[in-house]
Amino acid sequence: MTPSLSHTDSTWENTFTNTGKAAFVFVLLLFLSTDSEFRIVLGPLWVPPYILICPLIALIVPVRLFKIPNKVLVPIGVFFTIFSIALLQDPNPFPEMVKLGSGIFSLLFFIKAVQTPKDYHWVGFALVCLGVFLGVKSMILATTGGVSRLAGINPLDGIGNKNAQSLYTLPGLFYAANLLPTLFRKNQLFRIAFYLGAIIILIIGSILSANRSGWIASAIVLLWGIGGFGISIRTLVIMGFFGIATLFVVQEFGQDIIDYKVEQTIEGYSSDNKRQTLVTESILIGLENPFFGVGKEGLILELGRRVKSLTGRVDPHNLYGYLMGAGGVFVFTAFFTFMANLIRRPKAPSSYAPYREKYEKSYRYMLLGFVVLYLIRGFFTREIIYSPTFMCMLGSLFGLVSRSHAQGVRAWYTDHKAETEPEPVLVTSQAS
């Protein structure tokens, strides 16, 4: 049986819910997190405004954070609990625990807040604008002088390193790249022009950051988005046009940066060898301390001792070594259980396949792509576990997949209800 589009489906797809509006406001608040002047000082903490304001939004709307599927809530709860215990080994664990908790809160908030495709599109639009803002800021810094282009231009200077910029911009790039195939199919020319322009600005910002891992992640995002066009003459034309535009952008804005980074990579970059050593040593430290690791500070000091750093302190520079070394085996296992459960299909009737195709296939494809991007980006920075933008996109996509699955199951039940209900029995009375 092929499901047909109903009035209920159309209403669901085009409704901008109150919780979706709260999610949109959440992303707008992230603009304030891009400048240190807007950070709020609370004792030892340097708090972005969204951490304080968003819990209030969640209470006012309200967003039902504890109505989340157990397959996600249980492993992420175990992860946070054990990791928090592990961090108690640090002299001052509270700031790291707040960062960890705020990242998880962002994830849970968006899982429940994004209830319809329109909610998701407004959140995606806000993330694109955030990325474009940082891209334009990078271009301005590149033209005003006083910065080393080859070292990379960081519009978040004083807040985070070069990796931080890609953590802010990649979710917006992912949304725009995956939206374009749909816009081309619908011939929405104005939106096509807007998002193509946004993608070019995001690419320029990525090039100017001189962050090779950010370049790799951006390339993966673009290839994933191109895959949505399918194999056709139109796809080849679009790829050709986009390739020419990208080549022009590279030559105009960042050829010197790319040449320098390529030369570094070919000749052998000591940082690359060091990163491989850090991953190995971090995992070994975790295996030697399997229950609660050694805490963040303990890991940084132990890595400094093992790689013989002059400062005595070395950051693990990757998510997986950090989770294993700082938190131990159970933290590492809980994290990957959570990631696996995000993309695991819920149970459905055997005849549900056409409904999955109609309601949730495209959203599940995007969720899978973003999980892959998350895992790849985690090889190059541990900060991704705290990133509000990555967490909000991850939560938005999972929430959208969950809602679309529920919508599909509801349609399946409606279509099959007549088949499963027994025939009514006609009762007649007899005269005595």
C-alpha positions as CSV (number, residue, x, y, z in Angstrom):
1,M,0.0,0.0,0.0
2,T,1.4,3.4,-1.0
3,P,0.7,6.2,1.6
4,S,-1.0,9.3,0.2
5,L,-0.3,12.9,1.3
6,S,-3.1,14.0,3.7
7,H,-4.1,17.3,5.1
8,T,-2.6,16.3,8.5
9,D,0.8,15.7,6.8
10,S,0.7,19.1,5.1
11,T,-0.2,20.8,8.4
12,W,2.7,19.0,10.2
13,E,5.3,19.9,7.6
14,N,4.3,23.6,7.5
15,T,3.8,24.4,11.2
16,F,6.4,26.5,13.0
17,T,5.8,25.4,16.6
18,N,6.5,27.4,19.8
19,T,9.3,25.0,20.7
20,G,10.7,25.5,17.2
21,K,10.7,29.3,17.8
22,A,12.5,28.7,21.1
23,A,15.2,26.7,19.2
24,F,15.5,29.5,16.7
25,V,16.1,32.0,19.5
26,F,18.7,29.6,21.0
27,V,20.7,29.8,17.8
28,L,20.4,33.6,17.6
29,L,21.8,33.7,21.2
30,L,24.9,31.9,19.8
31,F,25.8,35.1,18.0
32,L,26.6,36.6,21.4
33,S,29.0,33.7,22.0
34,T,31.3,34.8,19.2
35,D,32.6,37.8,21.1
36,S,34.3,37.8,24.5
37,E,32.7,41.1,25.4
38,F,29.3,39.3,25.8
39,R,30.6,36.6,28.1
40,I,29.3,36.7,31.6
41,V,31.8,36.2,34.5
42,L,30.5,33.9,37.3
43,G,33.4,33.1,39.7
44,P,35.9,30.9,37.8
45,L,33.5,30.6,34.8
46,W,33.4,32.6,31.6
47,V,29.8,31.8,30.6
48,P,28.2,32.4,27.1
49,P,24.8,34.0,27.5
50,Y,22.9,31.0,26.0
51,I,23.9,28.8,28.9
52,L,22.0,31.1,31.3
53,I,19.1,32.1,29.1
54,C,18.1,28.8,27.4
55,P,17.1,27.0,30.6
56,L,14.6,29.8,31.2
57,I,13.3,29.4,27.6
58,A,12.9,25.7,28.2
59,L,10.8,26.4,31.3
60,I,8.7,29.0,29.6
61,V,7.8,27.2,26.4
62,P,8.0,24.4,27.9
63,V,10.4,21.9,26.3
64,R,9.9,18.4,27.7
65,L,13.5,17.4,28.1
66,F,12.7,14.2,30.1
67,K,10.3,12.9,27.4
68,I,13.3,11.8,25.3
69,P,13.6,8.1,24.0
70,N,15.5,6.0,26.6
71,K,17.9,4.7,23.9
72,V,19.3,8.3,23.9
73,L,18.6,9.5,27.4
74,V,20.1,6.5,29.2
75,P,23.5,6.3,27.5
76,I,24.0,10.1,27.5
77,G,23.0,10.2,31.2
78,V,25.4,7.4,32.1
79,F,28.1,9.2,30.0
80,F,27.6,12.5,31.9
81,T,27.4,10.9,35.3
82,I,30.6,8.8,35.0
83,F,32.5,11.6,33.2
84,S,31.5,14.0,36.0
85,I,32.9,11.6,38.6
86,A,36.1,11.3,36.6
87,L,36.5,15.0,36.4
88,L,36.3,15.3,40.2
89,Q,40.0,14.1,40.2
90,D,40.9,17.6,38.8
91,P,41.8,20.4,41.2
92,N,39.0,22.6,39.8
93,P,36.5,20.3,38.0
94,F,33.5,22.6,38.0
95,P,34.2,24.6,34.7
96,E,34.7,21.4,32.7
97,M,31.5,19.8,34.2
98,V,29.5,23.0,33.3
99,K,30.8,22.9,29.7
100,L,30.0,19.2,29.4
101,G,26.5,19.7,30.9
102,S,25.7,22.6,28.7
103,G,26.7,20.6,25.6
104,I,24.4,17.8,26.6
105,F,21.6,20.2,27.5
106,S,21.9,21.8,24.0
107,L,21.5,18.3,22.5
108,L,18.4,17.4,24.6
109,F,16.9,20.8,24.1
110,F,16.9,20.5,20.3
111,I,15.7,16.9,20.3
112,K,12.5,18.0,21.9
113,A,12.3,21.5,20.4
114,V,12.4,20.6,16.7
115,Q,9.1,19.0,16.1
116,T,8.4,19.8,12.4
117,P,10.4,20.2,9.2
118,K,9.7,24.0,9.4
119,D,11.2,24.1,12.8
120,Y,14.3,22.4,11.4
121,H,14.6,24.8,8.5
122,W,14.4,27.9,10.7
123,V,17.1,26.4,12.9
124,G,19.2,25.6,9.8
125,F,18.7,29.1,8.4
126,A,20.0,30.6,11.7
127,L,23.0,28.3,11.7
128,V,23.8,29.4,8.1
129,C,23.6,33.1,9.1
130,L,25.9,32.4,12.1
131,G,28.5,30.8,9.8
132,V,28.2,33.6,7.2
133,F,28.7,36.2,10.0
134,L,32.0,34.5,11.0
135,G,33.0,34.1,7.3
136,V,32.5,37.8,6.6
137,K,34.4,38.7,9.9
138,S,37.3,36.5,8.7
139,M,37.4,38.3,5.3
140,I,37.4,41.7,7.0
141,L,40.2,40.7,9.3
142,A,42.2,39.4,6.3
143,T,42.0,42.8,4.5
144,T,42.6,45.0,7.5
145,G,46.2,43.7,8.1
146,G,47.8,43.0,11.5
147,V,47.3,39.3,11.2
148,S,49.4,36.4,9.8
149,R,47.4,34.9,6.9
150,L,49.6,31.8,6.8
151,A,49.1,31.1,10.5
152,G,45.3,31.4,9.9
153,I,42.7,34.0,10.6
154,N,40.6,33.3,13.7
155,P,37.4,35.4,14.1
156,L,36.9,33.8,17.5
157,D,40.3,34.9,18.8
158,G,40.2,35.0,22.6
159,I,37.4,32.5,22.7
160,G,38.7,29.5,21.0
161,N,41.4,28.2,18.6
162,K,41.1,27.7,14.8
163,N,39.1,24.6,15.3
164,A,36.4,26.6,17.1
165,Q,35.6,28.4,13.9
166,S,34.8,25.2,12.0
167,L,32.7,24.0,14.9
168,Y,30.6,27.1,14.6
169,T,30.3,27.1,10.8
170,L,30.2,23.4,9.7
171,P,26.6,22.7,10.9
172,G,25.4,25.7,8.8
173,L,27.4,24.5,5.8
174,F,25.9,21.0,6.2
175,Y,22.4,22.4,6.3
176,A,22.9,24.5,3.2
177,A,24.6,21.8,1.2
178,N,21.9,19.3,1.9
179,L,19.1,21.7,1.2
180,L,20.3,22.7,-2.3
181,P,19.1,19.5,-4.1
182,T,15.6,20.1,-2.8
183,L,15.6,23.8,-3.8
184,F,16.8,22.9,-7.3
185,R,14.0,20.3,-7.7
186,K,11.5,22.9,-6.7
187,N,13.1,25.7,-8.8
188,Q,13.2,28.1,-5.9
189,L,15.7,30.5,-7.5
190,F,16.0,33.1,-4.8
191,R,16.7,30.6,-2.1
192,I,19.2,28.8,-4.4
193,A,21.1,32.1,-4.9
194,F,21.1,32.8,-1.2
195,Y,22.4,29.5,-0.1
196,L,25.0,29.2,-2.9
197,G,26.3,32.6,-1.9
198,A,26.3,31.5,1.8
199,I,28.3,28.3,0.9
200,I,30.9,30.4,-0.9
201,I,31.4,32.7,2.0
202,L,31.6,29.7,4.4
203,I,34.3,28.2,2.1
204,I,36.3,31.4,2.1
205,G,36.1,31.5,5.9
206,S,37.3,27.9,6.1
207,I,40.2,28.6,3.8
208,L,41.3,31.7,5.7
209,S,41.3,29.7,9.0
210,A,44.3,27.7,7.6
211,N,42.8,24.7,9.5
212,R,43.4,21.6,7.5
213,S,41.0,19.4,9.5
214,G,38.3,22.1,8.8
215,W,39.1,21.8,5.1
216,I,38.7,18.1,5.2
217,A,35.4,18.3,7.0
218,S,34.1,21.0,4.6
219,A,35.0,18.8,1.6
220,I,33.1,15.9,3.2
221,V,30.0,18.1,3.7
222,L,30.0,19.3,0.1
223,L,30.5,15.8,-1.3
224,W,27.6,14.5,0.9
225,G,25.4,17.4,-0.3
226,I,26.3,16.7,-4.0
227,G,25.3,13.1,-3.4
228,G,21.7,14.4,-2.8
229,F,21.4,15.5,-6.5
230,G,21.8,12.0,-7.8
231,I,23.6,11.1,-11.0
232,S,22.3,13.2,-13.9
233,I,23.3,15.9,-16.4
234,R,22.1,18.5,-14.0
235,T,24.4,17.1,-11.3
236,L,27.4,17.3,-13.6
237,V,26.6,20.9,-14.6
238,I,26.1,21.9,-11.0
239,M,29.3,20.2,-10.0
240,G,31.2,21.9,-12.9
241,F,29.8,25.3,-12.0
242,F,30.5,24.9,-8.3
243,G,34.0,23.5,-9.0
244,I,34.9,26.6,-11.2
245,A,33.4,28.9,-8.5
246,T,35.4,27.2,-5.8
247,L,38.6,27.4,-7.8
248,F,38.1,31.1,-8.3
249,V,37.4,31.6,-4.6
250,V,40.6,29.6,-3.7
251,Q,42.8,31.6,-6.1
252,E,41.3,34.9,-5.1
253,F,41.3,34.6,-1.3
254,G,43.5,31.8,-0.1
255,Q,45.9,30.3,-2.7
256,D,49.0,31.3,-0.5
257,I,47.5,29.6,2.6
258,I,46.7,26.4,0.7
259,D,50.1,26.3,-0.9
260,Y,51.8,26.8,2.4
261,K,49.7,24.1,4.1
262,V,50.2,21.6,1.3
263,E,53.9,22.1,1.4
264,Q,53.9,21.6,5.2
265,T,52.0,18.4,4.8
266,I,54.2,17.0,2.0
267,E,57.5,17.8,3.7
268,G,56.3,16.3,7.0
269,Y,54.6,18.3,9.7
270,S,55.8,17.5,13.3
271,S,52.3,18.3,14.5
272,D,50.8,15.4,12.5
273,N,53.2,12.9,14.1
274,K,52.6,14.4,17.5
275,R,48.8,14.0,17.1
276,Q,49.1,10.3,16.3
277,T,51.3,9.8,19.4
278,L,48.7,11.7,21.5
279,V,45.9,9.4,20.4
280,T,47.8,6.3,21.2
281,E,49.1,7.5,24.5
282,S,45.7,8.8,25.6
283,I,44.1,5.4,24.9
284,L,46.8,3.6,26.8
285,I,46.3,5.9,29.8
286,G,42.6,5.1,29.7
287,L,43.3,1.3,29.5
288,E,45.6,1.6,32.5
289,N,42.9,3.5,34.4
290,P,39.7,1.9,33.0
291,F,37.1,2.9,35.6
292,F,37.4,6.7,35.8
293,G,40.4,7.6,33.7
294,V,42.7,10.2,35.2
295,G,40.6,13.4,34.7
296,K,41.2,16.2,32.3
297,E,44.1,17.8,34.2
298,G,45.6,14.4,34.9
299,L,45.5,13.5,31.2
300,I,47.1,16.8,30.2
301,L,49.9,16.4,32.7
302,E,50.5,12.7,31.9
303,L,50.6,13.4,28.2
304,G,53.1,16.2,28.9
305,R,55.3,13.7,30.7
306,R,55.1,10.9,28.1
307,V,55.8,13.1,25.1
308,K,58.4,15.1,27.1
309,S,56.9,18.5,26.6
310,L,58.9,21.5,27.9
311,T,55.7,23.0,29.4
312,G,54.8,19.7,31.1
313,R,51.2,20.0,29.7
314,V,49.8,18.7,26.4
315,D,46.2,18.7,25.3
316,P,45.0,15.4,23.7
317,H,43.7,17.4,20.6
318,N,41.2,14.7,19.8
319,L,37.9,13.6,21.2
320,Y,38.5,9.8,21.5
321,G,41.8,10.0,23.3
322,Y,40.3,12.6,25.6
323,L,37.2,10.4,26.5
324,M,39.3,7.3,27.1
325,G,42.2,8.9,29.0
326,A,40.2,11.4,31.0
327,G,37.0,9.4,31.6
328,G,38.0,5.7,31.2
329,V,36.5,2.8,29.4
330,F,32.9,3.2,30.6
331,V,32.7,6.8,29.4
332,F,34.2,5.8,26.1
333,T,31.6,3.0,25.7
334,A,28.7,5.1,26.8
335,F,29.5,7.7,24.2
336,F,29.7,5.3,21.3
337,T,26.5,3.6,22.5
338,F,24.8,6.9,22.4
339,M,26.1,7.7,18.9
340,A,25.0,4.2,17.6
341,N,21.5,4.6,19.1
342,L,21.1,8.0,17.3
343,I,21.1,6.3,13.9
344,R,19.5,3.0,14.9
345,R,16.1,2.4,13.3
346,P,13.2,2.0,15.6
347,K,11.1,-1.1,15.2
348,A,8.3,-0.9,12.7
349,P,5.8,-3.3,11.0
350,S,7.0,-5.3,8.0
351,S,4.7,-3.3,5.7
352,Y,6.0,0.0,7.0
353,A,8.7,0.4,4.3
354,P,6.7,2.7,1.9
355,Y,6.0,5.0,4.9
356,R,9.7,5.1,5.8
357,E,10.4,6.1,2.2
358,K,7.9,8.9,2.3
359,Y,8.3,10.3,5.8
360,E,11.7,9.7,7.2
361,K,14.2,8.4,4.6
362,S,15.7,11.8,3.6
363,Y,15.9,13.0,7.3
364,R,17.6,9.8,8.3
365,Y,20.1,10.2,5.5
366,M,21.0,13.6,6.8
367,L,21.3,12.4,10.4
368,L,23.7,9.6,9.2
369,G,25.7,12.2,7.3
370,F,26.0,14.5,10.3
371,V,27.0,11.7,12.6
372,V,29.7,10.8,10.2
373,L,30.9,14.4,10.1
374,Y,30.8,14.6,13.9
375,L,32.9,11.4,14.3
376,I,35.5,12.6,11.7
377,R,35.7,16.1,13.2
378,G,36.3,14.4,16.6
379,F,39.6,13.1,15.4
380,F,41.0,16.6,15.4
381,T,39.5,18.4,18.4
382,R,38.0,17.4,21.8
383,E,36.0,20.6,22.0
384,I,33.3,19.2,19.7
385,I,31.8,17.4,22.8
386,Y,30.9,20.9,24.1
387,S,30.1,22.6,20.8
388,P,26.5,24.1,21.0
389,T,26.2,24.3,17.2
390,F,27.2,20.7,16.6
391,M,25.0,19.5,19.4
392,C,22.0,21.6,18.2
393,M,22.2,20.2,14.7
394,L,22.6,16.6,16.0
395,G,19.6,17.1,18.3
396,S,17.6,18.8,15.5
397,L,18.1,16.0,13.1
398,F,17.4,13.2,15.6
399,G,14.3,15.1,16.8
400,L,13.1,15.5,13.2
401,V,13.7,11.8,12.4
402,S,11.8,10.7,15.5
403,R,8.8,13.0,14.7
404,S,8.8,11.9,11.1
405,H,8.8,8.2,12.2
406,A,5.9,8.9,14.5
407,Q,4.1,10.6,11.7
408,G,4.7,7.6,9.4
409,V,3.5,5.1,12.0
410,R,0.4,7.2,12.5
411,A,-0.3,7.1,8.8
412,W,0.4,3.4,8.6
413,Y,-2.0,2.7,11.4
414,T,-4.7,4.9,9.8
415,D,-4.3,3.1,6.4
416,H,-4.3,-0.4,8.0
417,K,-7.0,0.2,10.6
418,A,-9.8,-0.9,8.3
419,E,-7.9,-4.1,7.5
420,T,-7.4,-5.1,11.2
421,E,-10.8,-4.1,12.6
422,P,-13.3,-7.0,12.7
423,E,-16.4,-6.8,10.6
424,P,-19.4,-5.5,12.6
425,V,-21.9,-8.2,13.7
426,L,-25.6,-7.5,12.8
427,V,-27.8,-8.4,15.8
428,T,-31.5,-8.9,15.2
429,S,-34.3,-9.4,17.7
430,Q,-36.7,-12.3,17.6
431,A,-40.3,-12.1,18.5
432,S,-41.3,-14.3,21.3
